[in-house]
Amino acid sequence: MVQWRMPFDFPNVPVEIRTDIRRLFRREWDRLALAGTWWTGTERGDIARAARHARFGGDPQSSSLSDTAIEAAAVVGARPAGIRRAWVERVANYLGYPQYVEIVGVTSRLAAIDTFHTAVGAAREPLPQPERGEPSHTEEPHARPGAAWVPMVGGASITQALSLVDAESTAQEDMHGPLYLTYEGMADLDYVGGLSRAQMELVAARTSAINECFY
């Protein structure tokens, strides 16, 4: 008999996991299982599987995705330092810019969750079972091409990176606070939350350098 457990219960880890982080991860798993703006729940799960396979290996699984979508999930999820404008244009010309942005959202949040598990010594959480439903196909009328490699609302910035697909931008902001700082909190240079702001930024800068983040 298989015993049911709550997702993200983090058994036998050597540190206490904050309640807000557990809630955040469970909410993200609920999002992942549902149809998004441009991809179904099954497709979003396959995007996550493709990203994990590229990053961690294992046996490839059957997929509902095109080869280009699998490539996008793999590159964004495991080899982001190699992304260039020409590659984004090629992928987006095949999939569509909004579809590509949703892949970026799904795979980047998955990477954050999987990395957190590695850091605390926990096994990766099994992906959720997809729910039925159709994508909303909601257009963002205020997004425009600009200096960034995808259309955005407003100027090119990290906080607006996923603004072409509003649901993905909202999900990114939800994750930003518990794992780092809220967007508003980033203005508080005296913030202390376990680490001081200076310590947090040193870790962030070192991580960005290792990941070859050019931002």
C-alpha positions as CSV (number, residue, x, y, z in Angstrom):
1,M,0.0,0.0,0.0
2,V,1.4,3.4,-1.1
3,Q,1.2,5.9,1.7
4,W,0.0,9.4,0.6
5,R,2.0,12.3,1.6
6,M,1.7,16.1,1.3
7,P,3.9,17.4,-1.5
8,F,6.9,19.3,-0.3
9,D,6.9,17.9,3.2
10,F,10.7,17.7,3.1
11,P,11.2,14.6,5.3
12,N,14.6,14.1,6.9
13,V,16.2,17.3,5.8
14,P,18.7,18.8,8.2
15,V,17.2,22.3,8.2
16,E,13.7,23.7,9.0
17,I,11.9,24.7,5.8
18,R,9.7,27.8,6.2
19,T,6.0,27.4,5.9
20,D,5.7,30.2,3.3
21,I,8.2,28.3,1.1
22,R,6.3,25.0,1.4
23,R,3.1,26.9,0.4
24,L,4.8,28.6,-2.5
25,F,6.1,25.3,-3.9
26,R,2.7,23.7,-3.6
27,R,1.0,26.6,-5.3
28,E,3.6,26.4,-8.1
29,W,2.8,22.6,-8.5
30,D,-0.9,23.5,-8.7
31,R,-0.1,26.0,-11.5
32,L,2.1,23.5,-13.3
33,A,-0.6,20.9,-13.4
34,L,-3.2,23.3,-14.9
35,A,-3.5,24.6,-18.5
36,G,-1.6,27.9,-18.8
37,T,-2.0,30.7,-21.2
38,W,-0.6,28.9,-24.3
39,W,0.1,25.3,-23.2
40,T,-2.1,22.6,-21.7
41,G,-1.4,21.0,-18.3
42,T,0.0,17.9,-20.1
43,E,2.2,20.1,-22.2
44,R,3.4,22.1,-19.2
45,G,4.3,18.9,-17.5
46,D,6.2,17.7,-20.6
47,I,8.0,21.1,-20.6
48,A,9.1,20.4,-17.0
49,R,10.2,16.8,-17.8
50,A,12.2,18.0,-20.8
51,A,14.0,20.6,-18.7
52,R,14.7,18.0,-15.9
53,H,16.0,15.5,-18.4
54,A,18.4,18.0,-19.9
55,R,19.7,19.0,-16.5
56,F,19.8,15.7,-14.7
57,G,19.7,13.0,-17.3
58,G,17.8,9.8,-17.1
59,D,15.7,7.9,-19.6
60,P,13.8,10.2,-22.1
61,Q,10.0,9.9,-22.0
62,S,7.4,10.3,-24.6
63,S,6.2,13.8,-25.1
64,S,3.3,15.8,-26.5
65,L,5.7,18.6,-27.5
66,S,7.4,19.4,-30.8
67,D,11.1,19.0,-31.1
68,T,11.5,22.8,-31.0
69,A,9.5,23.1,-27.7
70,I,11.6,20.3,-26.2
71,E,14.8,22.1,-27.3
72,A,13.6,25.3,-25.8
73,A,12.8,23.7,-22.4
74,A,16.1,21.9,-22.4
75,V,18.2,25.0,-23.2
76,V,16.4,27.3,-20.9
77,G,16.3,24.7,-18.1
78,A,19.8,23.4,-18.3
79,R,22.0,25.5,-20.6
80,P,20.8,29.2,-20.3
81,A,24.3,30.6,-20.7
82,G,24.2,29.5,-24.3
83,I,21.1,31.5,-25.2
84,R,21.6,34.1,-27.9
85,R,19.2,36.5,-29.7
86,A,19.3,34.5,-33.0
87,W,18.4,31.3,-31.2
88,V,15.4,33.0,-29.4
89,E,14.2,34.4,-32.7
90,R,14.5,30.9,-34.4
91,V,12.6,29.2,-31.6
92,A,10.0,32.0,-31.3
93,N,9.4,32.1,-35.1
94,Y,8.4,28.4,-34.8
95,L,6.5,28.4,-31.5
96,G,5.5,32.1,-31.1
97,Y,7.0,34.5,-28.6
98,P,4.2,34.1,-26.0
99,Q,4.6,30.3,-26.1
100,Y,8.4,30.7,-25.7
101,V,7.9,33.1,-22.7
102,E,5.6,30.5,-21.0
103,I,8.3,27.9,-21.4
104,V,10.8,30.3,-19.9
105,G,8.5,30.8,-16.9
106,V,7.8,27.1,-16.3
107,T,11.4,26.0,-16.6
108,S,12.9,28.8,-14.6
109,R,10.6,28.3,-11.6
110,L,11.2,24.6,-11.8
111,A,14.9,25.2,-11.8
112,A,14.6,27.4,-8.6
113,I,12.6,24.6,-6.9
114,D,14.9,21.8,-7.9
115,T,18.0,23.8,-6.9
116,F,16.4,24.5,-3.5
117,H,15.9,20.8,-3.0
118,T,19.5,20.1,-3.9
119,A,20.7,22.8,-1.5
120,V,18.8,21.3,1.5
121,G,19.6,17.7,0.7
122,A,16.1,16.7,-0.4
123,A,15.1,14.5,-3.3
124,R,13.4,16.3,-6.2
125,E,9.6,16.4,-5.9
126,P,7.7,14.2,-8.4
127,L,6.0,16.3,-11.0
128,P,2.2,16.7,-10.6
129,Q,-0.4,14.9,-12.6
130,P,-1.8,17.3,-15.3
131,E,-5.3,18.5,-15.0
132,R,-7.7,18.8,-18.0
133,G,-8.5,22.1,-19.5
134,E,-7.6,24.4,-22.4
135,P,-5.1,27.3,-22.4
136,S,-6.7,30.8,-22.1
137,H,-4.9,32.2,-25.1
138,T,-5.0,35.6,-23.3
139,E,-3.1,38.3,-25.3
140,E,-1.1,41.0,-23.7
141,P,-2.0,44.1,-25.7
142,H,0.6,46.5,-24.1
143,A,3.7,44.3,-24.8
144,R,6.0,45.7,-27.5
145,P,9.4,44.7,-29.0
146,G,12.3,46.7,-27.7
147,A,15.8,46.2,-26.4
148,A,15.0,42.8,-24.9
149,W,14.9,39.6,-26.9
150,V,11.1,39.2,-26.4
151,P,8.3,41.7,-26.4
152,M,7.7,43.2,-22.9
153,V,5.4,45.7,-21.2
154,G,7.4,48.8,-20.4
155,G,11.2,48.9,-20.6
156,A,13.5,45.8,-20.7
157,S,14.1,44.7,-17.1
158,I,14.1,41.5,-15.0
159,T,10.8,42.4,-13.3
160,Q,9.2,42.7,-16.8
161,A,10.9,39.8,-18.4
162,L,7.8,37.6,-18.6
163,S,5.3,40.4,-19.0
164,L,4.3,39.2,-22.5
165,V,2.4,36.4,-20.6
166,D,0.8,38.0,-17.6
167,A,0.1,34.7,-15.7
168,E,3.8,33.8,-15.9
169,S,4.9,37.3,-14.8
170,T,2.6,37.0,-11.8
171,A,4.0,33.5,-10.9
172,Q,7.5,34.9,-11.1
173,E,6.6,37.7,-8.7
174,D,5.0,35.2,-6.3
175,M,8.2,33.2,-6.2
176,H,10.5,36.2,-6.0
177,G,9.5,37.3,-2.5
178,P,9.8,34.0,-0.4
179,L,13.0,33.0,-2.2
180,Y,14.7,36.4,-2.3
181,L,12.8,39.7,-1.8
182,T,9.5,41.2,-2.9
183,Y,9.9,43.7,-5.7
184,E,9.1,46.5,-3.3
185,G,11.5,45.0,-0.7
186,M,14.4,45.2,-3.1
187,A,14.6,49.0,-2.4
188,D,15.4,48.3,1.3
189,L,19.2,48.1,1.4
190,D,19.1,47.6,5.2
191,Y,16.9,44.5,5.0
192,V,17.9,41.5,7.2
193,G,16.2,38.2,6.9
194,G,18.6,35.5,8.2
195,L,21.2,37.0,5.9
196,S,21.9,40.7,5.7
197,R,21.2,42.4,2.4
198,A,24.9,42.6,1.6
199,Q,25.3,38.9,2.2
200,M,22.3,38.1,0.0
201,E,23.7,40.3,-2.8
202,L,27.1,38.6,-2.5
203,V,25.5,35.2,-2.9
204,A,23.4,36.5,-5.8
205,A,26.3,38.0,-7.6
206,R,28.5,34.9,-7.2
207,T,25.7,32.7,-8.5
208,S,25.0,35.0,-11.4
209,A,28.7,34.9,-12.3
210,I,28.9,31.1,-12.2
211,N,25.7,30.9,-14.4
212,E,27.2,33.5,-16.8
213,C,24.3,35.8,-16.4
214,F,25.1,38.9,-18.4
215,Y,22.3,41.1,-16.9
